[in-house]
């Protein structure tokens, strides 16, 4: 896979493979921008005019999603990319009408809840079929296939084994439940997509289109580029900064990787290592506050925990995860003799900061409103987008005043960037919202049939009612399911399946710990071979084998494998403690534990490790990561002793 093919993969996965020209481009782009403008209006009306009815907003959101899906996502890879088949146009319009039917006839539908008309059923089955096809085009065949299995379960209940059997439901009852109530298609997942997630995706598109990605990369290189393995360390910092807002592993890997991977190779990293570093860093972007991807917003709805509180709980594990990657890269550079980039070839920090400081303003506004003023996520991101628009226009005006001899008017360029950002935001939400709609159908089947309680009993039976086997079962289920599904869909399905079982075993477990456990393993699945699309994109840029790249990125990401188990048993890592000093102590010892863990993964600290040294590094890491003063003492003394032993015997 070439660099061009890697970018085409991102285009097809995140943006839709179709590119139009002429009048067709103007019309399709306008429809995408219209979707963004309508949602900005919804947000504004929410805190200025009283807002619109939630069910209407969700139906309009999904109507645009289905329409844009059939406009921009072709039937298959072999389909033409610059022409719109009449069938796809017809299906897009049909989907738009079937979804907006809820908004248009909302008052009438309320009066006949549980007694749908023939037209209601036709609209419902039409939307259901088109959601299945939309998710196949935008996500993968796995999610729609899984959705069909669950829907079939709703009909076939009487014919199944007793452990999962139910009385069965009629066609009318199933369609009524998943289409005309807020327990199915228009349930929590699509509700969150229509409100919080979409505007955060638009905000990320503004940062991308206005050049914030390159700014973060230049800033990172100016800070750490000169140190040993500097390009890889800069890639980690840049991917953490950009990925925390974009929430997309593959887009992050290719966007930042286009600039960072060639520099890593130039510094001496092997192509597969350079690509793997970018994949691991990009994947973990979904762990890093303040945005954390779409699933984190759905988590806030499921748990009824404020989003700002979720950010707080997720912060230490995210920092530890990135710190471990950073240490692993440093040890890789030591082991292979990779140097930094000469200082004269690097950008100057204050010059980069002064030239591009305007990129930080909307992000600072977001954090200030969200964390200091305690605005809702919706209000915070709305005003951040408004500031993004203002900053973009002011930037163009300043450039025009400084030099009026531009070939293209900077003001016109600014408005083009704004228009393209709105288009990109609308196109980027299509895959996320399609997955949310499918997940909503699955949740609808759970609520209709009581399947959740049956599966909880089944999980408890398999695990013997013990916590550790249940956690291990959950971990493998998340990873296997996550290989074929986006993080959001994996999280929704696995939370519905497993969290009740975890709480059934130990009701004292913090709810947020259980949800973050599933969330983390859903993200880890993104770069688990052999699927990992991010690995294919980064490998295309690096010129490496995608499977090898995937295995190395998996190795770099191994820190994320142990952390969820740690914060389940020791919630101090989630800042759930009665003392700030205790949290600080746990954080510091966990940092040392991550160094020991990284040394075990790399088989190197001061020098190459022996087998027994490697085993001891893993043992000391676990004792340091689990917060308990006795284990911390054993781990701290053991790690320090092993470090000085390696230093003493290095020359030998």
Secondary structure, DSSP 4 states (H G I P E B T S, - for coil): --HHHHHHHHIIIII-S----HHHHHHHHHHHHHHHHHHHHHHHHHHHT----HHHHHHHHHHHHHHHHHHHS-SSTTS-SS---HHHHHHHHHHHHHHHHHHHTHHHHHHTTT---HHHHHHHHHHHHHHHHHHHHHT-HHHHHHHHHHHHHHHHGGGS-TTT------HHHHHHHHHHSTTTTTSHHHHHIIIIIHHHHHHHHHHHHTTHHHHHHHHHHHHHTTSTTHHHHHHHHHHHHHHHHH--HHHHHHHHHHHHHHHHHHHT--HHHHHHHHHHHHHGGGGSTTT--HHHHHHHHHHT--HHHHHHHHHHHHHHHHHHHHHHHHHHHHHHT-----GGGSPPHHHHHHHHTHHHHHHHHHHIIIIIS---HHHHHHHHHHHHHHHHHHHHHHHHHH-S--SS-HHHHHHHHHHHHHHHHHHHHHHHHHHHHHHHHHHHHHHHHTHHHHHHHHHHHHHTT-HHHHHHHHHHHHHHHHTTS-HHHHHHHHIIIIIHHHHHH-TTS-HHHHHHHHHHHHHHGGG-TTT-HHHHHHHHHHT--HHHHHHHHHHHTTHHHHHHHHHHH-GGGGT-SS-HHHHHHHHHHHHHHHHHHHHHHHTBSSSBPPHHHHHHHHHHHHHHHS--HHHHHHHHHHHHHHHHHHHHTS--
